[in-house]
Amino acid sequence: MDRVQIALDNATQTKSLLLGQGILGKVADVFKAQFPDKCAIIVADATTFDVAGKDVQEILKNAGITVEEPYIFNEPDMHAEWKYIERLDAVLSKTEAIAVAVGSGTINDTAKLCSHHQGRPYMIVGTAASMDGYVAFGASITKDGAKQTFGCNAPRAVVADVDVVATAPSAMTASGYGDLYAKVACGADWIVADLIGNELIDPLSWGIVQGGLRDALADPAGAKAGNPEALKRLIEGLFLGGFALQAYPKTSRPASGAEHQISHMLNMDHFVMKNGIAPSHGFQVSIGTILSLSFYEQFLKTDMANIDIDACVSAWPSLEEQTTHSREVFRGTGFEDFCAGEIAAKYVTPEQLRKELTTIRDNWDDLKARLEAQLISVEETIRRFKAVGAPTMPEDIDLDRATLRDTIRRAQHIRRRYTILDVALRMGKFDEWLNGVFGKGGIWEI
């Protein structure tokens, strides 16, 4: 049984996935199987409606499915914002039709949350290999000035025609590649968390997301060029990342680590490029992934046999000191309570810290071997990102290097998840490893 079938068999919400070349014409079969006797409404933006929405509408009609007037967002710079949720909510509240979303990240999240508000399922026809959220539960929407994740069900069915996806701008493919590549780094985070007993690896979700990851990432140039096989592997990898979250509903651990925290921090800062638009999620995560891998390379060079655990424990700030510092770091942002809460949630006592560091030291050879098998070098990562068109330098997304350095410091505060950022902090290596990235001779030397 292949990994997609295993993922579907263990998915709690998505029941059908059709992926391949020239399969758009089967969308009506999928709809009828999942939503018998239901009518449909196409939800798209102006571009995705032209690319595939019109065809989907005709295919459904020709199959005898009642299709209501499509709802098309005409804004050229549409993002996942609450005003669009309100608009689509108003449309869906007046019909019992099943939303057939035609698009990628923004359209998918909008249709996902609005369908959830109406208490009904939906399906998505993907048009780009741009992110891993197609079959993930939850929708990432900006509300009240902050990017938030709202709980809602994943799509009941997904159709992704590689020929359609190949027409998407190459930057969208590069973004998806960066988002998928993050699973290399976040997998390493999970390995360390597993060793110290912070969050044990779930074999099923690990296998779904990590099992074919190397193959999915093997041909970045081919993916950029729209090579069907390279694109199919990439899309499948992105889908599997979402399926892993359905198999492991506790947290987003299988698909998100320190690299995503850096992206989330940029969103919390409302960072935008010179054109006034925020970099894509995948591009933000690409920069975060390079940082995470850089920290891991320095971690693996550490002489763990001679680490001074007493000094680390002695230097460890108290819970009050850490939460006070967090509130000071985020003073005036409105995130003071939230970040102090996250710091408190992952705080360990000096005795617990001693146990963690001792466990890492005493199991170093095994841990090092597991991490070396999981990780890809920074040098190779940069080569692949350049081949696919993803950013490798902060300025590629108009991000000042000193600003990024500060962003990384603060990113450790915003999630309770144990990552390489916490390893660095608890070992007293945070400043040293940051300097290894931004100091003289570092990849992002300031």
Buried (B, 14 or more C-beta within 10 A) or exposed (E): EEBBEBBBEBBEBBBBBBBBBEBBBBBBBBBBEBBEEBBBBBBBBBBBBEBBBBBBBEBBEEBEBEBBEBBBBEEEEBBBBBEBBEBBBEBBEEBEBBBBBBBBBBBBBBBBBBBBBBEBBBBBBBBBBBBBBBBBBBBBBBEEEBBBBBEBBBBBBBBBBBBBBBEBEBBBBBBBBBBBBBBBBBBBBBBBBBBBEBBEBBEBBBBBBBBBBEEBBBBBEBBBBBBBEBBBBBBBBBBBBBBBBBBBEEEBBBBBBBBBBBBBBBBBEEBEEEEEEBBBBBBBBBBBBBBBBBBBBBBBEBEBEEBEBEEBBEEBEEEEEBBBBBBEBBEEEEBBEBBBEBBBEBBBEBEBBBBBBEBBBEBBEEBBEBBEEBBBEBEEBBEBBBBBBBBBBBEBBBBEBEEBBBBBBBBBBBBBBBBBBBBBBBBBBBEEBBBBBBEEEBBBEB
